[in-house]
């Protein structure tokens, strides 16, 4: 029996090592870490350079799966009959960090992302008697999820092919042909580049928009967000929900049964005909603090003014609500 157990454990270890090596090989194919030269005595800034937008999507999905697996591994240690409040206390006691896979990604690749700045801002925001609903950390970090923030540098930038892209709340800015001088001028606040064509306001269409709302549920505060971003290769709707609860004198992210879904009606970039109408089905998780549900369509699309073309649907336990974007 010991011999059989040993063989099983050895096989499991080999499988895990093989999976890790395969992930590292795939990452090597999808992106490299590149230094952006600075003029004068400024230090170089590192940035992720993806081979394609598909490679970016692959890496983002891998990070999302890593966080999901990390959370599942933590939750599987505890019985289903403990309350969400008890689980919050256990998490604090053992020092569980749901963002550990994202931090490990940074360390592995020797890269400083925008994630740390966001988490620090969120911690400061939570450390108050009342949450400031008008000045939410997500508003200053371009509406990106924790996983998305991990793939951009401290200036909110990444490279795809030979184009540098910089995320801002209002649009996606581009610097073709690896124009590092123009990029450095922009992030330094001395220039205003063109916005990538599909993210411009075109006629009665506009590409980027987001909205947030807060609500109470018992002793919890819930943040709901709906966002539409248009990328060069696709349009993305993200419905996002976060749960907070005040304990030990301050607000903290708090576990609950949460869910998100979205209804989407996309038109082409000339605003002339619909290219996609779909419902992104419910994603529901027990004992979670945050949840994102991405709905994407791979085509050059945009949104129409004065239309409710994106609707976010949300669930907290058995309480349902919605939030729409209007252009």
Kinemage of the C-alpha trace (Angstrom):
@kinemage 1
@onewidth
@group {chain A} dominant
@subgroup {mainchain}
@vectorlist {calphas} color= white
{ca unk a 1} P 0.000 0.000 0.000
{ca unk a 2} L 2.821 2.404 0.835
{ca unk a 3} L 4.452 1.638 -2.496
{ca unk a 4} L 1.208 2.305 -4.389
{ca unk a 5} L 0.644 5.549 -2.448
{ca unk a 6} L 4.198 6.627 -3.207
{ca unk a 7} L 3.679 5.952 -6.905
{ca unk a 8} L 0.442 7.957 -6.901
{ca unk a 9} L 2.106 10.894 -5.152
{ca unk a 10} L 5.077 10.737 -7.496
{ca unk a 11} L 2.753 10.697 -10.484
{ca unk a 12} L 0.849 13.684 -9.116
{ca unk a 13} L 4.051 15.641 -8.599
{ca unk a 14} L 5.215 14.843 -12.130
{ca unk a 15} L 1.838 15.967 -13.469
{ca unk a 16} L 1.988 19.276 -11.547
{ca unk a 17} L 5.571 19.907 -12.652
{ca unk a 18} L 4.610 19.107 -16.247
{ca unk a 19} L 1.631 21.526 -16.092
{ca unk a 20} L 3.846 24.273 -14.643
{ca unk a 21} L 6.460 23.784 -17.355
{ca unk a 22} L 3.779 23.827 -20.061
{ca unk a 23} L 2.376 27.081 -18.631
{ca unk a 24} L 5.860 28.620 -18.625
{ca unk a 25} L 6.433 27.521 -22.227
{ca unk a 26} L 3.082 29.008 -23.280
{ca unk a 27} L 3.891 32.280 -21.486
{ca unk a 28} L 7.215 32.425 -23.326
{ca unk a 29} L 5.319 32.154 -26.616
{ca unk a 30} L 2.681 34.723 -25.672
{ca unk a 31} L 4.775 37.585 -24.277
{ca unk a 32} L 8.167 38.876 -23.259
{ca unk a 33} L 9.196 41.465 -20.681
{ca unk a 34} L 10.668 44.496 -22.452
{ca unk a 35} L 12.466 47.539 -21.077
{ca unk a 36} L 11.237 50.940 -22.297
{ca unk a 37} L 14.226 53.300 -22.557
{ca unk a 38} L 13.912 56.637 -20.808
{ca unk a 39} L 15.614 59.818 -21.939
{ca unk a 40} L 18.319 61.366 -19.754
{ca unk a 41} L 18.986 59.719 -16.405
{ca unk a 42} L 15.513 58.244 -15.996
{ca unk a 43} L 15.322 54.560 -15.120
{ca unk a 44} L 14.002 52.125 -17.708
{ca unk a 45} L 10.421 50.968 -17.197
{ca unk a 46} L 9.478 47.354 -17.910
{ca unk a 47} L 6.432 46.444 -19.936
{ca unk a 48} L 4.823 43.236 -21.206
{ca unk a 49} L 5.041 42.776 -24.965
{ca unk a 50} L 2.441 40.358 -26.336
{ca unk a 51} L 2.760 38.671 -29.709
{ca unk a 52} L -0.925 39.348 -30.468
{ca unk a 53} L -4.196 40.319 -28.811
{ca unk a 54} L -5.051 36.619 -28.756
{ca unk a 55} L -1.897 36.014 -26.709
{ca unk a 56} L -3.044 38.763 -24.309
{ca unk a 57} L -6.451 37.083 -23.973
{ca unk a 58} L -4.776 33.728 -23.296
{ca unk a 59} L -2.606 35.207 -20.544
{ca unk a 60} L -5.561 37.025 -18.972
{ca unk a 61} L -7.601 33.816 -18.940
{ca unk a 62} L -4.697 31.930 -17.341
{ca unk a 63} L -4.499 34.526 -14.559
{ca unk a 64} L -8.249 34.368 -13.985
{ca unk a 65} L -8.079 30.568 -13.741
{ca unk a 66} L -5.100 30.752 -11.369
{ca unk a 67} L -7.005 33.063 -8.993
{ca unk a 68} L -10.106 30.847 -9.209
{ca unk a 69} L -8.077 27.706 -8.424
{ca unk a 70} L -6.318 29.498 -5.549
{ca unk a 71} L -9.652 30.538 -4.042
{ca unk a 72} L -11.131 27.063 -4.501
{ca unk a 73} L -8.131 25.503 -2.774
{ca unk a 74} L -8.649 27.808 0.215
{ca unk a 75} L -12.409 27.257 0.449
{ca unk a 76} L -12.149 23.462 0.123
{ca unk a 77} L -10.352 23.350 3.476
{ca unk a 78} L -13.482 24.429 5.373
{ca unk a 79} L -16.955 22.867 5.726
{ca unk a 80} L -19.950 24.281 3.890
{ca unk a 81} L -21.892 24.831 7.100
{ca unk a 82} L -19.726 27.690 8.420
{ca unk a 83} L -21.104 31.148 7.762
{ca unk a 84} L -19.583 33.732 5.441
{ca unk a 85} L -18.818 35.874 8.496
{ca unk a 86} L -16.940 33.001 10.157
{ca unk a 87} L -15.008 32.429 6.959
{ca unk a 88} L -14.010 36.111 6.896
{ca unk a 89} L -12.542 35.702 10.383
{ca unk a 90} L -10.685 32.525 9.404
{ca unk a 91} L -9.238 34.235 6.340
{ca unk a 92} L -7.949 37.113 8.450
{ca unk a 93} L -6.457 34.715 11.008
{ca unk a 94} L -4.551 32.564 8.491
{ca unk a 95} L -3.556 35.499 6.260
{ca unk a 96} L -5.062 34.157 3.050
{ca unk a 97} L -4.297 36.443 0.076
{ca unk a 98} L -6.630 35.956 -2.880
{ca unk a 99} L -4.258 37.984 -5.059
{ca unk a 100} L -1.273 35.696 -4.387
{ca unk a 101} L -1.222 34.236 -7.951
{ca unk a 102} L -1.127 37.773 -9.369
{ca unk a 103} L 1.735 38.809 -7.096
{ca unk a 104} L 3.586 35.621 -8.030
{ca unk a 105} L 3.165 36.478 -11.709
{ca unk a 106} L 4.921 39.800 -11.119
{ca unk a 107} L 7.766 38.169 -9.188
{ca unk a 108} L 8.211 35.384 -11.734
{ca unk a 109} L 8.545 37.824 -14.622
{ca unk a 110} L 10.422 40.577 -12.767
{ca unk a 111} L 7.767 43.105 -13.668
{ca unk a 112} L 5.936 45.872 -11.757
{ca unk a 113} L 2.292 46.117 -12.739
{ca unk a 114} L -0.477 48.540 -11.800
{ca unk a 115} L -1.987 45.996 -9.398
{ca unk a 116} L -0.003 47.119 -6.348
{ca unk a 117} L -1.064 50.744 -6.772
{ca unk a 118} L -4.701 49.712 -6.971
{ca unk a 119} L -4.576 47.428 -3.924
{ca unk a 120} L -2.917 50.184 -1.867
{ca unk a 121} L -5.585 52.674 -2.967
{ca unk a 122} L -8.352 50.211 -2.149
{ca unk a 123} L -6.878 49.552 1.298
{ca unk a 124} L -6.803 53.304 2.039
{ca unk a 125} L -10.371 53.679 0.783
{ca unk a 126} L -11.640 50.861 2.998
{ca unk a 127} L -9.865 52.190 6.088
{ca unk a 128} L -12.604 54.715 6.897
{ca unk a 129} L -15.776 54.912 8.952
{ca unk a 130} L -17.812 55.467 5.779
{ca unk a 131} L -17.073 54.450 2.206
{ca unk a 132} L -16.703 57.370 -0.183
{ca unk a 133} L -18.999 56.320 -3.035
{ca unk a 134} L -17.961 59.278 -5.193
{ca unk a 135} L -14.244 58.467 -5.119
{ca unk a 136} L -13.870 54.734 -5.653
{ca unk a 137} L -10.424 53.259 -6.393
{ca unk a 138} L -11.642 51.541 -9.570
{ca unk a 139} L -12.470 54.979 -11.012
{ca unk a 140} L -8.789 55.918 -11.009
{ca unk a 141} L -7.583 52.612 -12.482
{ca unk a 142} L -9.428 52.609 -15.800
{ca unk a 143} L -12.135 50.156 -14.707
{ca unk a 144} L -9.735 47.217 -15.017
{ca unk a 145} L -10.052 44.046 -12.955
{ca unk a 146} L -7.247 42.845 -10.694
{ca unk a 147} L -6.155 40.365 -13.362
{ca unk a 148} L -6.181 43.029 -16.081
{ca unk a 149} L -4.196 45.394 -13.859
{ca unk a 150} L -1.540 42.691 -13.522
{ca unk a 151} L -0.873 42.771 -17.278
{ca unk a 152} L -0.201 46.521 -17.593
{ca unk a 153} L 2.786 48.376 -16.172
{ca unk a 154} L 2.674 51.143 -13.574
{ca unk a 155} L 1.550 53.572 -16.291
{ca unk a 156} L -1.309 51.348 -17.460
{ca unk a 157} L 0.505 50.271 -20.634
{ca unk a 158} L 1.303 47.128 -22.598
{ca unk a 159} L 2.642 46.319 -26.061
{ca unk a 160} L 0.904 44.194 -28.678
{ca unk a 161} L 3.059 43.476 -31.708
{ca unk a 162} L 4.754 46.792 -32.471
{ca unk a 163} L 2.148 49.113 -30.924
{ca unk a 164} L 2.214 50.487 -27.378
{ca unk a 165} L -1.267 50.783 -25.834
{ca unk a 166} L -2.058 52.890 -22.775
{ca unk a 167} L -5.309 52.414 -20.850
{ca unk a 168} L -7.170 55.449 -19.603
{ca unk a 169} L -10.709 55.839 -18.293
{ca unk a 170} L -11.980 57.441 -21.478
{ca unk a 171} L -10.189 55.439 -24.167
{ca unk a 172} L -7.318 53.264 -25.279
{ca unk a 173} L -4.361 55.318 -26.551
{ca unk a 174} L -1.917 53.933 -29.090
{ca unk a 175} L 1.705 54.569 -30.089
{ca unk a 176} L 2.513 52.669 -33.297
{ca unk a 177} L 5.977 51.509 -34.353
{ca unk a 178} L 7.192 51.295 -30.744
{ca unk a 179} L 7.378 55.080 -30.464
{ca unk a 180} L 8.928 55.166 -26.995
{ca unk a 181} L 9.589 58.911 -27.123
{ca unk a 182} L 5.927 59.731 -27.695
{ca unk a 183} L 4.909 57.190 -25.041
{ca unk a 184} L 7.269 58.661 -22.454
{ca unk a 185} L 6.001 62.162 -23.233
{ca unk a 186} L 2.388 61.037 -22.801
{ca unk a 187} L 2.824 59.203 -19.477
{ca unk a 188} L 4.910 62.160 -18.333
{ca unk a 189} L 1.984 64.468 -19.059
{ca unk a 190} L 3.551 66.515 -21.857
{ca unk a 191} L 1.595 65.278 -24.898
{ca unk a 192} L -1.840 64.068 -25.938
{ca unk a 193} L -1.737 61.348 -28.614
{ca unk a 194} L -4.446 60.256 -30.962
{ca unk a 195} L -6.881 57.751 -29.575
{ca unk a 196} L -6.866 54.415 -31.349
{ca unk a 197} L -9.350 54.744 -34.215
{ca unk a 198} L -12.006 52.325 -32.983
{ca unk a 199} L -12.095 54.062 -29.608
{ca unk a 200} L -12.852 57.501 -31.022
{ca unk a 201} L -16.273 59.088 -30.878
{ca unk a 202} L -17.565 58.493 -34.380
{ca unk a 203} L -20.799 60.154 -35.424
{ca unk a 204} L -23.479 59.039 -32.952
{ca unk a 205} L -21.321 56.242 -31.556
{ca unk a 206} L -18.937 56.025 -28.633
{ca unk a 207} L -16.814 53.122 -27.575
{ca unk a 208} L -15.855 53.308 -23.885
{ca unk a 209} L -18.170 53.808 -20.956
{ca unk a 210} L -18.725 52.603 -17.392
{ca unk a 211} L -21.155 53.087 -14.514
{ca unk a 212} L -21.252 52.155 -10.837
{ca unk a 213} L -23.845 51.973 -8.066
{ca unk a 214} L -23.827 51.115 -4.357
{ca unk a 215} L -26.522 49.495 -2.280
{ca unk a 216} L -27.023 48.085 1.215
{ca unk a 217} L -27.919 44.512 2.085
{ca unk a 218} L -28.181 44.077 5.842
{ca unk a 219} L -24.796 45.048 7.245
{ca unk a 220} L -23.135 44.779 3.849
{ca unk a 221} L -22.355 47.400 1.245
{ca unk a 222} L -22.390 46.189 -2.371
{ca unk a 223} L -20.623 47.831 -5.290
{ca unk a 224} L -21.963 47.023 -8.751
{ca unk a 225} L -20.192 48.118 -11.934
{ca unk a 226} L -20.926 47.734 -15.630
{ca unk a 227} L -18.280 48.554 -18.214
{ca unk a 228} L -17.916 48.462 -21.980
{ca unk a 229} L -14.466 48.637 -23.597
{ca unk a 230} L -13.722 48.374 -27.295
{ca unk a 231} L -10.385 46.839 -28.213
{ca unk a 232} L -8.818 46.585 -31.675
{ca unk a 233} L -9.976 42.967 -31.933
{ca unk a 234} L -13.156 42.772 -29.846
{ca unk a 235} L -15.737 44.488 -27.691
{ca unk a 236} L -16.003 43.544 -24.022
{ca unk a 237} L -18.737 44.010 -21.449
{ca unk a 238} L -17.808 43.407 -17.836
{ca unk a 239} L -20.361 43.100 -15.047
{ca unk a 240} L -18.576 43.310 -11.679
{ca unk a 241} L -19.811 42.968 -8.105
{ca unk a 242} L -17.963 43.420 -4.808
{ca unk a 243} L -19.141 42.777 -1.255
{ca unk a 244} L -17.987 44.784 1.788
{ca unk a 245} L -18.705 44.459 5.510
{ca unk a 246} L -17.551 46.562 8.423
{ca unk a 247} L -15.733 44.620 11.120
{ca unk a 248} L -13.173 45.440 13.782
{ca unk a 249} L -13.667 49.165 13.238
{ca unk a 250} L -13.127 49.348 9.469
{ca unk a 251} L -14.573 48.257 6.144
{ca unk a 252} L -13.232 45.106 4.518
{ca unk a 253} L -14.018 42.964 1.509
{ca unk a 254} L -16.396 40.285 2.751
{ca unk a 255} L -17.424 36.894 1.433
{ca unk a 256} L -20.977 36.234 0.228
{ca unk a 257} L -22.909 34.384 -2.449
{ca unk a 258} L -22.621 36.699 -5.457
{ca unk a 259} L -23.343 36.518 -9.164
{ca unk a 260} L -23.182 38.592 -12.344
{ca unk a 261} L -24.490 38.416 -15.912
{ca unk a 262} L -25.040 40.834 -18.806
{ca unk a 263} L -27.307 41.564 -21.782
{ca unk a 264} L -25.495 42.986 -24.815
{ca unk a 265} L -26.459 44.545 -28.112
{ca unk a 266} L -23.433 45.558 -30.191
{ca unk a 267} L -23.288 47.419 -33.490
{ca unk a 268} L -20.412 47.821 -35.966
{ca unk a 269} L -17.963 50.706 -35.678
{ca unk a 270} L -19.883 52.772 -38.255
{ca unk a 271} L -23.026 52.417 -36.142
{ca unk a 272} L -24.955 51.116 -39.151
{ca unk a 273} L -25.888 47.509 -38.369
{ca unk a 274} L -25.858 45.105 -35.432
{ca unk a 275} L -23.055 42.567 -35.246
{ca unk a 276} L -24.010 40.781 -32.034
{ca unk a 277} L -26.856 40.481 -29.575
{ca unk a 278} L -26.282 38.038 -26.733
{ca unk a 279} L -26.909 37.298 -23.097
{ca unk a 280} L -23.829 36.442 -21.068
{ca unk a 281} L -25.140 33.784 -18.697
{ca unk a 282} L -24.980 33.956 -14.928
{ca unk a 283} L -21.693 33.341 -13.186
{ca unk a 284} L -22.487 32.635 -9.545
{ca unk a 285} L -20.025 31.743 -6.796
{ca unk a 286} L -20.493 30.960 -3.126
{ca unk a 287} L -18.299 32.552 -0.471
{ca unk a 288} L -16.604 35.089 -2.747
{ca unk a 289} L -15.668 38.738 -2.178
{ca unk a 290} L -15.573 39.859 -5.790
{ca unk a 291} L -16.786 38.513 -9.109
{ca unk a 292} L -16.315 39.526 -12.743
{ca unk a 293} L -18.318 38.278 -15.692
{ca unk a 294} L -16.829 39.093 -19.105
{ca unk a 295} L -18.946 39.031 -22.262
{ca unk a 296} L -16.935 39.450 -25.472
{ca unk a 297} L -17.582 39.545 -29.200
{ca unk a 298} L -14.633 39.312 -31.592
{ca unk a 299} L -15.384 41.964 -34.199
{ca unk a 300} L -14.781 45.717 -34.698
{ca unk a 301} L -17.775 46.984 -32.761
{ca unk a 302} L -18.984 50.076 -30.974
{ca unk a 303} L -21.998 51.364 -29.053
{ca unk a 304} L -24.826 53.740 -29.980
{ca unk a 305} L -25.774 56.987 -28.271
{ca unk a 306} L -29.163 57.153 -26.519
{ca unk a 307} L -29.523 53.379 -26.402
{ca unk a 308} L -29.513 50.900 -23.531
{ca unk a 309} L -27.248 48.426 -25.272
{ca unk a 310} L -25.516 46.999 -22.204
{ca unk a 311} L -27.263 45.762 -19.073
{ca unk a 312} L -25.494 44.278 -16.052
{ca unk a 313} L -27.417 41.859 -13.842
{ca unk a 314} L -26.328 41.150 -10.272
{ca unk a 315} L -27.068 38.731 -7.476
{ca unk a 316} L -26.306 38.848 -3.757
{ca unk a 317} L -27.684 35.736 -2.083
{ca unk a 318} L -31.287 35.763 -3.395
{ca unk a 319} L -31.439 39.511 -4.037
{ca unk a 320} L -31.307 40.548 -7.737
{ca unk a 321} L -30.660 43.943 -9.344
{ca unk a 322} L -29.483 45.467 -12.614
{ca unk a 323} L -27.498 48.418 -13.963
{ca unk a 324} L -27.549 49.752 -17.530
{ca unk a 325} L -25.244 51.823 -19.691
{ca unk a 326} L -26.803 54.549 -21.833
{ca unk a 327} L -24.904 56.323 -24.589
